[in-house]
Structures are given as structure tokens and as C-alpha cells.
Amino acid sequence: MATKRTTPKKASAPDEPMKCPPCGGTGTVAATVRVGRKRRPVGQQDGLCLNCFGTGTNPEP
């Protein structure tokens, strides 16, 4: 019988890392600023994403 010849597999492009779900890959999330005794919201400021620590990539489990 004849030997089967196989073609070498092409090297695929490296996969991009998954984006972090809470921050969407930006590394920052909006944090509500509250003031007063009744803690009413007055605005938002950018804060560091605690899921990915600002890298923007999804951390491996």
C-alpha cells in the first residue's frame, strides 16, 4: 500500500487575550461618588478595575 502523505498544518495567528468583562478591556470602571448624610450620588469618577487590576485582560482562573 502507498503511504499517506499529510500536508503540514499552517501556523495560526496567536489568539488575542480575552477582554475583562467588568471594564470591557479599558482597565477602568466608573465609581459613583456619594456625599452628605443621606449619601446622595453627585457624579462618577474613574477607578481601577479590581478584576484585572488595570490590565484590561481577563484573568485566568
Backbone as CSV, one residue per row, in Angstrom:
resi,resn,N_x,N_y,N_z,CA_x,CA_y,CA_z,C_x,C_y,C_z
1,MET,0.831,-1.175,0.000,0.000,0.000,0.000,0.877,1.241,0.000
2,ALA,0.311,2.269,-0.550,1.032,3.546,-0.611,0.929,4.269,0.733
3,THR,1.972,4.981,1.036,1.955,5.750,2.285,1.111,7.011,2.097
4,LYS,0.369,7.334,3.136,-0.442,8.549,3.074,0.437,9.748,3.361
5,ARG,0.284,10.733,2.551,1.037,11.967,2.767,0.100,12.999,3.394
6,THR,0.588,13.648,4.399,-0.205,14.695,5.039,0.479,16.030,4.812
7,THR,-0.325,17.044,4.656,0.238,18.372,4.478,0.476,18.983,5.855
8,PRO,1.543,19.706,6.009,1.799,20.322,7.318,0.741,21.385,7.614
9,LYS,0.366,21.475,8.879,-0.628,22.458,9.302,-0.001,23.841,9.289
10,LYS,-0.779,24.806,8.834,-0.306,26.182,8.836,-0.360,26.720,10.253
11,ALA,0.622,27.506,10.601,0.652,28.109,11.936,-0.419,29.190,11.995
12,SER,-1.286,29.080,12.975,-2.342,30.068,13.110,-1.818,31.291,13.849
13,ALA,-2.486,32.398,13.630,-2.101,33.638,14.305,-2.378,33.493,15.799
14,PRO,-1.564,34.081,16.641,-1.811,33.972,18.088,-3.142,34.626,18.443
15,ASP,-3.884,33.963,19.304,-5.179,34.486,19.713,-4.985,35.696,20.610
16,GLU,-5.885,36.664,20.437,-5.837,37.836,21.301,-6.377,37.451,22.670
17,PRO,-5.829,38.009,23.730,-6.346,37.682,25.060,-7.775,38.191,25.218
18,MET,-8.547,37.477,26.010,-9.932,37.859,26.242,-9.983,39.178,27.005
19,LYS,-10.997,40.005,26.680,-11.178,41.265,27.390,-11.853,41.006,28.727
20,CYS,-11.528,41.818,29.686,-12.114,41.724,31.017,-13.588,42.144,30.940
21,PRO,-14.534,41.301,31.435,-15.954,41.636,31.331,-16.385,42.903,32.083
22,PRO,-15.950,43.165,33.319,-16.442,44.365,34.011,-15.995,45.679,33.367
23,CYS,-14.761,45.742,32.885,-14.267,47.017,32.355,-14.270,47.068,30.833
24,GLY,-14.508,45.948,30.166,-14.543,45.939,28.706,-13.177,46.108,28.064
25,GLY,-12.126,45.833,28.802,-10.778,45.911,28.258,-10.099,47.253,28.459
26,THR,-10.747,48.204,29.118,-10.138,49.512,29.319,-9.278,49.584,30.571
27,GLY,-9.597,48.766,31.581,-8.837,48.777,32.824,-9.395,49.722,33.867
28,THR,-10.423,50.500,33.492,-11.048,51.411,34.449,-12.551,51.177,34.482
29,VAL,-13.153,51.427,35.635,-14.596,51.327,35.796,-15.096,52.600,36.456
30,ALA,-16.379,52.917,36.240,-16.957,54.110,36.841,-17.370,53.807,38.279
31,ALA,-16.995,54.682,39.192,-17.360,54.544,40.596,-18.217,55.748,40.979
32,THR,-19.370,55.498,41.568,-20.276,56.574,41.957,-19.736,57.312,43.171
33,VAL,-19.785,58.645,43.109,-19.352,59.477,44.227,-20.599,59.903,44.991
34,ARG,-20.612,59.657,46.309,-21.761,59.993,47.152,-21.333,60.984,48.230
35,VAL,-22.237,61.939,48.524,-21.925,62.945,49.544,-23.099,63.108,50.491
36,GLY,-22.830,63.683,51.657,-23.862,64.014,52.618,-24.263,62.862,53.507
37,ARG,-25.121,63.195,54.496,-25.587,62.162,55.420,-26.512,61.169,54.737
38,LYS,-27.276,61.631,53.750,-28.195,60.733,53.046,-27.502,59.999,51.898
39,ARG,-26.215,60.267,51.718,-25.379,59.584,50.714,-25.963,59.703,49.317
40,ARG,-26.315,60.935,48.924,-26.886,61.130,47.587,-25.770,61.110,46.539
41,PRO,-26.026,60.499,45.387,-24.999,60.441,44.330,-24.876,61.796,43.631
42,VAL,-23.652,62.260,43.430,-23.426,63.540,42.766,-22.633,63.401,41.474
43,GLY,-22.067,62.269,41.219,-21.290,62.095,39.996,-20.564,60.768,39.985
44,GLN,-19.679,60.638,39.006,-18.888,59.421,38.890,-17.442,59.783,38.626
45,GLN,-16.557,58.912,39.048,-15.141,59.071,38.743,-14.592,57.730,38.295
46,ASP,-13.490,57.765,37.566,-12.862,56.535,37.088,-12.086,55.884,38.212
47,GLY,-12.202,54.573,38.284,-11.464,53.811,39.272,-10.804,52.616,38.616
48,LEU,-9.836,52.054,39.269,-9.107,50.890,38.770,-10.006,49.664,38.816
49,CYS,-10.013,48.877,37.769,-10.804,47.650,37.725,-10.163,46.628,38.669
50,LEU,-10.935,46.146,39.630,-10.393,45.209,40.609,-10.366,43.773,40.107
51,ASN,-11.014,43.510,38.974,-10.991,42.162,38.417,-9.676,41.896,37.688
52,CYS,-9.222,42.868,36.900,-7.994,42.664,36.118,-6.849,43.555,36.588
53,PHE,-7.071,44.383,37.608,-6.061,45.300,38.164,-5.500,46.246,37.108
54,GLY,-6.365,46.707,36.192,-5.978,47.709,35.220,-5.328,47.201,33.963
55,THR,-5.167,45.893,33.789,-4.520,45.386,32.579,-5.485,45.322,31.398
56,GLY,-6.781,45.110,31.669,-7.768,45.022,30.604,-7.951,43.627,30.039
57,THR,-7.158,42.671,30.492,-7.293,41.293,30.006,-8.000,40.453,31.062
58,ASN,-8.689,39.431,30.595,-9.431,38.558,31.509,-8.441,37.674,32.258
59,PRO,-8.445,37.729,33.594,-7.515,36.907,34.357,-7.883,35.427,34.258
60,GLU,-6.887,34.597,34.207,-7.108,33.146,34.138,-7.553,32.629,35.495
61,PRO,-8.481,31.671,35.522,-8.943,31.139,36.822,-7.887,30.328,37.539
